[in-house]
């Protein structure tokens, strides 16, 4: 299944704790869309969040965020894993 990285750029800072709550909501919603949110990274002072997701399409990944909490990504791109 394809991997996608999405990026959220918020107005102001964000905390890891707040992102963890949103991620838990994603985990509860993802099964309905055949999606698996795998990891996330947070740049707290800059208000930037990155999410790595395995999904059949970018649209499916976006729909999980929309249904779970409404915090939509500014962009989402398909990525290939390397080392």
NUTORPA-961181 format. One record per residue (C-alpha): residue number from 0; residue in three letters; x, y, z. Coordinates in Angstrom, 2 decimals. Example, Ala and Ser with C-alpha at 12.3 -4.5 7.8 and 13.67 -1.06 7.14 Angstrom:
# NUTORPA-961181
+-----+-----+---------+---------+---------+
|   k |   r |      px |      py |      pz |
+-----+-----+---------+---------+---------+
|   0 | Ala |   12.30 |   -4.50 |    7.80 |
|   1 | Ser |   13.67 |   -1.06 |    7.14 |
+-----+-----+---------+---------+---------+
# end
This chain:
# NUTORPA-961181
+-----+-----+---------+---------+---------+
|   k |   r |      px |      py |      pz |
+-----+-----+---------+---------+---------+
|   0 | Unk |    0.00 |    0.00 |    0.00 |
|   1 | Unk |    1.33 |    3.53 |   -0.73 |
|   2 | Unk |    2.91 |    5.70 |    1.95 |
|   3 | Unk |    2.08 |    9.38 |    2.30 |
|   4 | Unk |    3.57 |   12.21 |    4.36 |
|   5 | Unk |    1.27 |   15.06 |    5.21 |
|   6 | Unk |    2.22 |   18.44 |    6.62 |
|   7 | Unk |    0.12 |   20.68 |    8.83 |
|   8 | Unk |    1.24 |   24.29 |    9.31 |
|   9 | Unk |   -0.67 |   25.91 |   12.16 |
|  10 | Unk |   -0.92 |   29.57 |   13.06 |
|  11 | Unk |    1.17 |   29.58 |   16.25 |
|  12 | Unk |    2.77 |   26.88 |   18.32 |
|  13 | Unk |    1.47 |   23.40 |   19.04 |
|  14 | Unk |    2.20 |   20.90 |   21.80 |
|  15 | Unk |    3.08 |   17.25 |   21.45 |
|  16 | Unk |    0.24 |   16.50 |   23.88 |
|  17 | Unk |   -2.35 |   18.14 |   21.63 |
|  18 | Unk |   -1.04 |   16.30 |   18.58 |
|  19 | Unk |   -1.13 |   13.01 |   20.51 |
|  20 | Unk |   -4.86 |   13.56 |   21.18 |
|  21 | Unk |   -5.53 |   14.21 |   17.49 |
|  22 | Unk |   -3.47 |   11.13 |   16.56 |
|  23 | Unk |   -5.57 |    8.97 |   18.89 |
|  24 | Unk |   -8.69 |   10.24 |   17.13 |
|  25 | Unk |   -7.09 |    9.29 |   13.79 |
|  26 | Unk |   -6.38 |    5.78 |   15.09 |
|  27 | Unk |  -10.02 |    5.38 |   16.11 |
|  28 | Unk |  -11.25 |    6.49 |   12.66 |
|  29 | Unk |   -8.65 |    4.97 |   10.30 |
|  30 | Unk |  -10.10 |    1.46 |   10.02 |
|  31 | Unk |  -13.24 |    2.75 |    8.30 |
|  32 | Unk |  -11.04 |    4.01 |    5.45 |
|  33 | Unk |   -8.45 |    1.17 |    5.19 |
|  34 | Unk |   -5.80 |    3.63 |    6.40 |
|  35 | Unk |   -3.00 |    3.25 |    8.95 |
|  36 | Unk |   -1.49 |    6.35 |   10.54 |
|  37 | Unk |    1.99 |    5.13 |   11.48 |
|  38 | Unk |    4.00 |    7.98 |   13.04 |
|  39 | Unk |    3.99 |   11.71 |   13.51 |
|  40 | Unk |    6.54 |   14.41 |   14.25 |
|  41 | Unk |    5.96 |   17.81 |   15.81 |
|  42 | Unk |    7.93 |   21.08 |   15.56 |
|  43 | Unk |    6.26 |   22.68 |   18.59 |
|  44 | Unk |    7.41 |   26.34 |   18.38 |
|  45 | Unk |    6.81 |   26.52 |   14.63 |
|  46 | Unk |    3.40 |   24.83 |   14.79 |
|  47 | Unk |    4.28 |   22.20 |   12.17 |
|  48 | Unk |    3.10 |   18.59 |   12.25 |
|  49 | Unk |    4.16 |   15.76 |    9.93 |
|  50 | Unk |    2.17 |   12.52 |    9.69 |
|  51 | Unk |    3.28 |    9.31 |    8.00 |
|  52 | Unk |    0.34 |    7.26 |    6.79 |
|  53 | Unk |   -0.21 |    4.09 |    4.81 |
|  54 | Unk |   -3.34 |    4.50 |    2.70 |
|  55 | Unk |   -4.89 |    3.38 |   -0.57 |
|  56 | Unk |   -4.93 |    7.03 |   -1.68 |
|  57 | Unk |   -4.16 |   10.53 |   -0.47 |
|  58 | Unk |   -7.91 |   11.21 |   -0.40 |
|  59 | Unk |   -8.47 |    8.33 |    2.03 |
|  60 | Unk |   -5.79 |    9.69 |    4.37 |
|  61 | Unk |   -7.31 |   13.17 |    4.22 |
|  62 | Unk |  -10.77 |   11.79 |    4.97 |
|  63 | Unk |   -9.53 |   10.21 |    8.21 |
|  64 | Unk |   -8.26 |   13.58 |    9.47 |
|  65 | Unk |  -11.49 |   15.24 |    8.35 |
|  66 | Unk |  -13.71 |   12.71 |   10.12 |
|  67 | Unk |  -11.52 |   12.34 |   13.24 |
|  68 | Unk |  -10.91 |   15.99 |   14.16 |
|  69 | Unk |  -11.16 |   18.30 |   11.16 |
|  70 | Unk |   -7.48 |   19.32 |   11.18 |
|  71 | Unk |   -6.68 |   19.02 |    7.49 |
|  72 | Unk |   -3.13 |   18.93 |    6.15 |
|  73 | Unk |   -1.76 |   21.76 |    4.05 |
|  74 | Unk |   -0.23 |   19.21 |    1.71 |
|  75 | Unk |    0.17 |   15.48 |    1.31 |
|  76 | Unk |    2.68 |   13.69 |   -0.90 |
|  77 | Unk |    3.37 |   10.06 |   -1.70 |
|  78 | Unk |    6.77 |    8.99 |   -0.37 |
|  79 | Unk |    9.05 |    5.96 |   -0.68 |
|  80 | Unk |   10.82 |    4.64 |    2.41 |
|  81 | Unk |   14.60 |    4.63 |    2.43 |
|  82 | Unk |   17.31 |    4.18 |    5.02 |
+-----+-----+---------+---------+---------+
# end
